Each structure stands twice: as C-alpha cells, then as structure tokens.
C-alpha cells in the first residue's frame, strides 16, 4: 500500500482520509474515500454538523461517474448511512473559503444545496470524469473488493468475532475465564507436568478433553480459512491501490489548475485570526482588526464563504463546542465560558439552533453525529 499511504493520514471503520497537494492545503482539508457502512453498530442515519465549507462528491456507478457540489452548510443535515448507500464515494472537503478560490461558484446562492456539477461547470465535470476513467477506478465498481475493515487493525478483531460466532464458548472464555466449561482445565502444560510427577489427578474428564481437542481443531481450520481469505483480499488490493493513487493525483492536478490567488483580502489570514480568537472576538473586534466596516466584512464573507460573518462565527464556536464536549463531561457552564459565551443558556440556545439538539442530548448520541474536526 505504499502508493497511497504517503498521503493517507487517518482512517476509521469506513473512511480513509488523504492529504491534498501541499499547494492546495490552504483550500482543501482532505480527500475522503468512503464506503457504505456494513457494521451492525453503524447508525442508519448520520447527522452532519454544518461546517460552512462545501464539498465535491464523486460517486462511481457502472459506466458513469456522478459528480455533485454540496454548498456550504449552515444547518444540520441528516444523511443515510446504511448498506444501501453507494458502495464507494470520494469527497473533496474544502476548508471555509476554499471552494470559492478553486471553483469560483456563487456560494451565497448554493448554501445548503446539492447541485449536479454538470449544471454548475460542465468543463470541470467532464474533466473529473475523464480523470476517473483514466485512473482505472471504473474497473472496481463492487465494494466487495475494497475491504476497508481489512485495512485497519480491526481486521483481526473481525476475524476473531467471526470465529466466536461459530464457537460462543470461546467468546465467553475470552471475556470471563471462569465461564469456561468445567470439563477441562485451560492450563494444559501445568496439568501435564503434574501428571508426569504423579502429584495430582487430572482435573478433567476424558470425554471433556476429547471434545475440547475436537473444538480446537475446528477452530484452527476456521482460522486457516480466515487467513487465506484475508491474504487473497489483500493481494487483490494492489491494482485498486494504484488506481486510487492515480485518481487522487489527477484531482490534485485538476484543482491546482483552478487555483486563484487572492487579489485583495486574504481570507486565510482572516479566518486564522478568527479561529485563534474565537472565544473572545466579536464582529466589532474583527472590523477594528481588519479596518473594514461590518457591512464590508459581511459582503466579503458572503462572497468568499457563502454566509455572513456573524453566522460563520457562531458555526465556528459550535463546531469547537462539539469537539470539546466529551472532554468537559457535561460541564456546560465551563465550556460556555471557554467559548466566550455570556452564560450557559446562550450557549445551549446557539448549540440547539445549529445542531438541532441540546449539548446533553448530543453527548448521549455521539455516534449519530459527524463533526468535521479537520476544518476547525
């Protein structure tokens, strides 16, 4: 996996995260390769916390590539997360302001909307489709050849779980050795040594030991089959790995060709200042810092990000709150103070307005939400 491992900086059960070309990192947080959720614990839906950024979504189907631009989000979005979703998708996750610099779309008109890329920029859509075809990714439409769970340390946990499903007694012993059958003693070497010395009688019955040995042989055969299956699937990843590397490299080159230098206000510097001082800055302070009037700032933010400066500042604080909530273990007053809120009720009001639930409910349902941590 040497080709893609150089830029893959994080993964979870169903996603791989890749860094873009260094020259694009002021505009793109990451590329995300996503598979449909196959785990039993995956929620059927996922609530996406708004990040005011936007993304491109490419979904391969046999014979075609679906390309969609998702405008900056300002409210919670609930998406399907089950196995019926498209098996493979790649996301270009823009940083706030990045979509404007690379795509030039009218973001204020595209907030909270999903639009076919062919409608917005047919040339960009056609070039994206050509890159996809040239990469060879069109040869892998079936997610069964893309074993994400086998790309993580969880692969051995999965294999163990499969064995335990066939041999529940082993599962009980793994969690509680005292639950093992009384017909055999798991400390076989000690038992054999004691028998050779004549110091004890065997603490197991012959029938029980015979059954245990038979079970052990079946488990060994199962494990051998699991190992062979994993080896076969890993060997099958090599051509896919190469195709994915080509696709990402092609996206890099395409987006580099669209890169626009900022002629006047450096949005990156402005947002960096906001992020560093999110807990103690207001629109008036930002106006004084930039020497722009509040009206001018609002116009700049609407043009570059698609939303006004006040709305962005609120989204920034709530995204930071979502990241920090587990650390504060429900101490909302302390978190509200750290984020610069006047009091706890104001914080709860803003959180519910953005996320649709109170911070307490959010904490109790963490797995139902997705918070983009690489944009803030």
C-alpha positions as semicolon CSV with decimal commas, in nm:
position;residue;x (nm);y (nm);z (nm)
1;X;0,000;0,000;0,000
2;X;0,298;0,230;-0,049
3;X;0,139;0,450;-0,315
4;X;-0,148;0,587;-0,109
5;X;-0,001;0,550;0,240
6;X;0,215;0,860;0,183
7;X;-0,089;1,087;0,185
8;X;-0,332;0,882;0,397
9;X;-0,313;1,044;0,739
10;X;-0,615;0,895;0,914
11;X;-0,874;0,620;0,885
12;X;-1,173;0,483;1,069
13;X;-1,404;0,187;1,012
14;X;-1,540;0,313;0,680
15;X;-1,326;0,606;0,565
16;X;-0,972;0,685;0,456
17;X;-0,850;1,046;0,475
18;X;-0,589;1,174;0,229
19;X;-0,393;1,499;0,224
20;X;-0,414;1,707;-0,093
21;X;-0,113;1,851;-0,274
22;X;0,075;2,092;-0,041
23;X;-0,019;2,392;-0,258
24;X;-0,389;2,307;-0,207
25;X;-0,386;2,272;0,170
26;X;-0,497;2,629;0,226
27;X;-0,817;2,543;0,038
28;X;-0,879;2,168;0,091
29;X;-0,891;1,997;0,429
30;X;-0,864;1,646;0,281
31;X;-0,995;1,396;0,032
32;X;-1,214;1,131;0,192
33;X;-1,269;0,786;0,047
34;X;-1,586;0,644;0,196
35;X;-1,753;0,304;0,187
36;X;-2,110;0,222;0,279
37;X;-2,135;0,120;0,645
38;X;-2,150;-0,256;0,682
39;X;-2,109;-0,289;1,057
40;X;-2,402;-0,388;1,274
41;X;-2,331;-0,095;1,507
42;X;-2,341;0,172;1,237
43;X;-2,644;0,404;1,269
44;X;-2,889;0,403;0,979
45;X;-2,860;0,781;0,952
46;X;-2,587;1,031;1,033
47;X;-2,639;1,395;1,132
48;X;-2,371;1,620;0,982
49;X;-2,284;1,928;1,184
50;X;-2,272;2,231;0,948
51;X;-1,921;2,350;0,865
52;X;-1,977;2,640;0,621
53;X;-1,731;2,488;0,374
54;X;-1,882;2,284;0,091
55;X;-1,753;1,974;-0,085
56;X;-1,741;1,787;-0,414
57;X;-1,883;1,434;-0,406
58;X;-1,787;1,179;-0,671
59;X;-1,986;0,854;-0,677
60;X;-1,882;0,582;-0,924
61;X;-2,152;0,372;-1,087
62;X;-2,101;0,113;-1,360
63;X;-2,034;0,309;-1,677
64;X;-2,062;0,658;-1,526
65;X;-1,945;0,895;-1,252
66;X;-2,193;1,106;-1,058
67;X;-2,047;1,446;-0,964
68;X;-2,221;1,676;-0,716
69;X;-2,127;2,002;-0,548
70;X;-2,264;2,041;-0,196
71;X;-2,270;2,406;-0,098
72;X;-2,164;2,543;0,243
73;X;-2,394;2,410;0,515
74;X;-2,546;2,628;0,785
75;X;-2,784;2,377;0,942
76;X;-2,778;2,013;1,043
77;X;-2,808;1,765;0,756
78;X;-2,930;1,409;0,808
79;X;-2,793;1,158;0,555
80;X;-2,847;0,786;0,506
81;X;-2,565;0,576;0,645
82;X;-2,675;0,218;0,579
83;X;-2,551;-0,059;0,348
84;X;-2,793;0,051;0,075
85;X;-2,589;0,364;0,015
86;X;-2,347;0,377;-0,284
87;X;-2,059;0,142;-0,203
88;X;-1,779;0,387;-0,289
89;X;-1,761;0,766;-0,280
90;X;-1,481;1,019;-0,273
91;X;-1,525;1,364;-0,116
92;X;-1,319;1,675;-0,179
93;X;-1,367;1,851;0,155
94;X;-1,298;2,221;0,120
95;X;-1,184;2,444;0,402
96;X;-1,402;2,751;0,464
97;X;-1,342;2,980;0,167
98;X;-1,158;2,711;-0,030
99;X;-1,442;2,631;-0,270
100;X;-1,454;2,994;-0,385
101;X;-1,081;3,008;-0,462
102;X;-1,076;2,679;-0,653
103;X;-1,418;2,671;-0,817
104;X;-1,540;3,031;-0,827
105;X;-1,901;2,926;-0,769
106;X;-2,157;3,177;-0,630
107;X;-2,156;3,022;-0,283
108;X;-2,423;3,251;-0,137
109;X;-2,667;3,101;-0,386
110;X;-2,557;2,745;-0,311
111;X;-2,577;2,737;0,068
112;X;-2,739;2,417;0,197
113;X;-2,795;2,292;-0,160
114;X;-2,670;1,994;-0,359
115;X;-2,630;2,066;-0,729
116;X;-2,517;1,843;-1,018
117;X;-2,167;1,957;-1,115
118;X;-2,264;1,940;-1,483
119;X;-2,510;2,225;-1,419
120;X;-2,251;2,444;-1,249
121;X;-1,942;2,377;-1,459
122;X;-1,971;2,124;-1,742
123;X;-1,599;2,151;-1,827
124;X;-1,499;2,068;-1,470
125;X;-1,745;1,777;-1,460
126;X;-1,617;1,637;-1,790
127;X;-1,254;1,663;-1,682
128;X;-1,334;1,494;-1,348
129;X;-1,500;1,207;-1,533
130;X;-1,201;1,169;-1,765
131;X;-0,959;1,158;-1,470
132;X;-1,173;0,891;-1,306
133;X;-1,176;0,682;-1,624
134;X;-0,802;0,723;-1,688
135;X;-0,719;0,619;-1,330
136;X;-0,872;0,274;-1,375
137;X;-1,113;0,320;-1,084
138;X;-1,403;0,235;-1,315
139;X;-1,282;-0,125;-1,304
140;X;-1,374;-0,152;-0,935
141;X;-1,746;-0,075;-0,900
142;X;-1,805;-0,350;-0,646
143;X;-1,726;-0,264;-0,283
144;X;-1,659;-0,632;-0,209
145;X;-1,306;-0,586;-0,347
146;X;-1,245;-0,287;-0,118
147;X;-1,222;-0,438;0,232
148;X;-1,184;-0,124;0,445
149;X;-1,226;-0,320;0,763
150;X;-0,926;-0,525;0,649
151;X;-0,714;-0,212;0,608
152;X;-0,723;-0,135;0,980
153;X;-0,607;-0,317;1,293
154;X;-0,969;-0,418;1,338
155;X;-0,926;-0,689;1,076
156;X;-0,808;-0,936;1,339
157;X;-1,091;-0,834;1,570
158;X;-1,332;-0,905;1,285
159;X;-1,179;-1,246;1,225
160;X;-1,198;-1,324;1,596
161;X;-1,562;-1,213;1,606
162;X;-1,640;-1,442;1,313
163;X;-1,486;-1,735;1,498
164;X;-1,669;-1,653;1,818
165;X;-1,996;-1,651;1,627
166;X;-1,930;-2,016;1,546
167;X;-1,787;-2,102;1,889
168;X;-1,970;-1,899;2,156
169;X;-1,796;-2,085;2,436
170;X;-1,470;-1,924;2,328
171;X;-1,630;-1,580;2,340
172;X;-1,743;-1,642;2,697
173;X;-1,395;-1,757;2,797
174;X;-1,229;-1,455;2,630
175;X;-1,432;-1,218;2,850
176;X;-1,453;-1,433;3,163
177;X;-1,222;-1,736;3,206
178;X;-1,437;-1,857;3,497
179;X;-1,716;-1,917;3,244
180;X;-1,520;-2,197;3,076
181;X;-1,656;-2,548;3,084
182;X;-1,581;-2,746;3,399
183;X;-1,495;-3,042;3,178
184;X;-1,146;-2,915;3,102
185;X;-0,868;-2,705;3,251
186;X;-0,724;-2,447;3,008
187;X;-0,381;-2,464;3,175
188;X;-0,281;-2,778;2,985
189;X;0,102;-2,752;3,037
190;X;0,061;-2,736;3,417
191;X;-0,176;-3,030;3,411
192;X;0,064;-3,241;3,205
193;X;0,358;-3,157;3,433
194;X;0,155;-3,251;3,738
195;X;0,053;-3,580;3,580
196;X;0,415;-3,668;3,496
197;X;0,519;-3,608;3,856
198;X;0,227;-3,812;3,985
199;X;0,131;-3,530;4,221
200;X;-0,231;-3,494;4,116
201;X;-0,521;-3,649;3,939
202;X;-0,633;-3,498;3,607
203;X;-0,880;-3,216;3,677
204;X;-1,077;-3,301;3,365
205;X;-1,278;-3,589;3,233
206;X;-1,151;-3,773;2,926
207;X;-1,472;-3,710;2,732
208;X;-1,446;-3,339;2,803
209;X;-1,083;-3,325;2,690
210;X;-1,166;-3,510;2,370
211;X;-1,441;-3,263;2,293
212;X;-1,212;-2,972;2,368
213;X;-0,945;-3,106;2,130
214;X;-1,206;-3,155;1,858
215;X;-1,325;-2,797;1,906
216;X;-0,966;-2,673;1,893
217;X;-0,909;-2,848;1,560
218;X;-1,226;-2,694;1,416
219;X;-1,120;-2,350;1,537
220;X;-0,778;-2,397;1,379
221;X;-0,937;-2,491;1,047
222;X;-1,161;-2,185;1,065
223;X;-0,866;-1,958;1,138
224;X;-0,669;-2,106;0,849
225;X;-0,960;-2,031;0,616
226;X;-0,989;-1,676;0,753
227;X;-0,616;-1,620;0,694
228;X;-0,636;-1,748;0,338
229;X;-0,935;-1,523;0,269
230;X;-0,759;-1,216;0,407
231;X;-0,445;-1,291;0,207
232;X;-0,648;-1,324;-0,112
233;X;-0,827;-0,996;-0,050
234;X;-0,506;-0,808;0,033
235;X;-0,345;-0,936;-0,288
236;X;-0,647;-0,804;-0,477
237;X;-0,591;-0,453;-0,339
238;X;-0,276;-0,379;-0,541
239;X;-0,440;-0,274;-0,870
240;X;-0,713;-0,086;-0,681
241;X;-0,447;0,090;-0,475
242;X;-0,272;0,205;-0,792
243;X;-0,599;0,327;-0,945
244;X;-0,689;0,523;-0,632
245;X;-0,346;0,688;-0,627
246;X;-0,391;0,795;-0,988
247;X;-0,738;0,932;-0,919
248;X;-0,622;1,143;-0,624
249;X;-0,316;1,267;-0,817
250;X;-0,546;1,359;-1,106
251;X;-0,777;1,553;-0,874
252;X;-0,475;1,735;-0,735
253;X;-0,364;1,845;-1,081
254;X;-0,715;1,944;-1,186
255;X;-0,772;2,160;-0,878
256;X;-0,422;2,310;-0,897
257;X;-0,510;2,433;-1,245
258;X;-0,810;2,615;-1,095
259;X;-0,620;2,779;-0,809
260;X;-0,673;3,154;-0,784
261;X;-0,451;3,387;-0,582
262;X;-0,643;3,623;-0,356
263;X;-0,618;3,970;-0,506
264;X;-0,724;4,174;-0,202
265;X;-0,832;4,039;0,135
266;X;-0,650;3,724;0,248
267;X;-0,941;3,509;0,362
268;X;-0,699;3,252;0,500
269;X;-0,534;3,508;0,728
270;X;-0,872;3,646;0,832
271;X;-1,011;3,303;0,922
272;X;-0,691;3,208;1,105
273;X;-0,728;3,517;1,320
274;X;-1,092;3,427;1,389
275;X;-1,004;3,069;1,484
276;X;-0,728;3,176;1,721
277;X;-0,956;3,424;1,897
278;X;-1,297;3,258;1,863
279;X;-1,360;3,272;2,238
280;X;-1,303;3,647;2,272
281;X;-1,378;3,813;1,941
282;X;-1,695;3,969;1,803
283;X;-1,779;4,129;1,471
284;X;-1,688;4,475;1,605
285;X;-1,343;4,349;1,708
286;X;-1,290;4,189;1,367
287;X;-1,391;4,514;1,199
288;X;-1,135;4,706;1,402
289;X;-0,867;4,442;1,330
290;X;-0,921;4,449;0,953
291;X;-1,015;4,817;0,915
292;X;-1,325;4,708;0,723
293;X;-1,671;4,817;0,823
294;X;-1,909;4,549;0,947
295;X;-2,107;4,582;0,624
296;X;-1,792;4,532;0,417
297;X;-1,696;4,228;0,625
298;X;-2,040;4,076;0,576
299;X;-2,010;4,129;0,200
300;X;-1,663;3,969;0,192
301;X;-1,776;3,666;0,392
302;X;-2,090;3,621;0,181
303;X;-1,882;3,632;-0,137
304;X;-1,600;3,401;-0,024
305;X;-1,780;3,166;0,219
306;X;-2,143;3,199;0,120
307;X;-2,258;3,314;0,467
308;X;-2,231;3,632;0,675
309;X;-1,961;3,690;0,933
310;X;-2,195;3,659;1,236
311;X;-2,330;3,327;1,117
312;X;-1,980;3,198;1,049
313;X;-1,858;3,297;1,394
314;X;-2,149;3,108;1,552
315;X;-2,081;2,797;1,340
316;X;-1,714;2,814;1,435
317;X;-1,795;2,821;1,806
318;X;-2,045;2,535;1,783
319;X;-1,803;2,316;1,588
320;X;-1,541;2,379;1,855
321;X;-1,801;2,301;2,121
322;X;-1,888;1,970;1,955
323;X;-1,520;1,873;1,961
324;X;-1,470;1,973;2,324
325;X;-1,795;1,845;2,479
326;X;-1,667;1,492;2,557
327;X;-1,370;1,641;2,744
328;X;-1,595;1,857;2,963
329;X;-1,817;1,560;3,061
330;X;-2,131;1,769;3,068
331;X;-1,985;2,074;3,246
332;X;-2,166;2,312;3,012
333;X;-2,105;2,622;3,221
334;X;-1,726;2,579;3,196
335;X;-1,741;2,509;2,823
336;X;-1,966;2,809;2,761
337;X;-1,718;3,029;2,946
338;X;-1,422;2,893;2,746
339;X;-1,601;2,963;2,418
340;X;-1,674;3,320;2,521
341;X;-2,048;3,294;2,582
342;X;-2,210;3,534;2,826
343;X;-2,376;3,245;3,009
344;X;-2,477;2,880;2,974
345;X;-2,833;2,943;2,841
346;X;-2,695;3,147;2,549
347;X;-2,456;2,864;2,464
348;X;-2,731;2,599;2,480
349;X;-2,956;2,816;2,263
350;X;-2,690;2,851;1,991
351;X;-2,595;2,483;2,008
352;X;-2,955;2,369;1,963
353;X;-3,013;2,621;1,683
354;X;-2,719;2,475;1,487
355;X;-2,727;2,106;1,581
356;X;-3,098;2,055;1,641
357;X;-3,045;1,910;1,991
358;X;-2,912;2,032;2,323
359;X;-2,548;1,962;2,418
360;X;-2,664;1,699;2,670
361;X;-2,860;1,506;2,408
362;X;-2,571;1,541;2,164
363;X;-2,337;1,380;2,417
364;X;-2,576;1,090;2,473
365;X;-2,597;1,025;2,096
366;X;-2,243;1,093;1,979
367;X;-2,241;0,808;1,727
368;X;-2,539;0,965;1,547
369;X;-2,341;1,280;1,460
370;X;-2,041;1,360;1,242
371;X;-1,830;1,661;1,329
372;X;-1,561;1,761;1,078
373;X;-1,255;1,807;1,301
374;X;-1,004;1,891;1,026
375;X;-1,170;2,218;0,921
376;X;-1,166;2,398;1,256
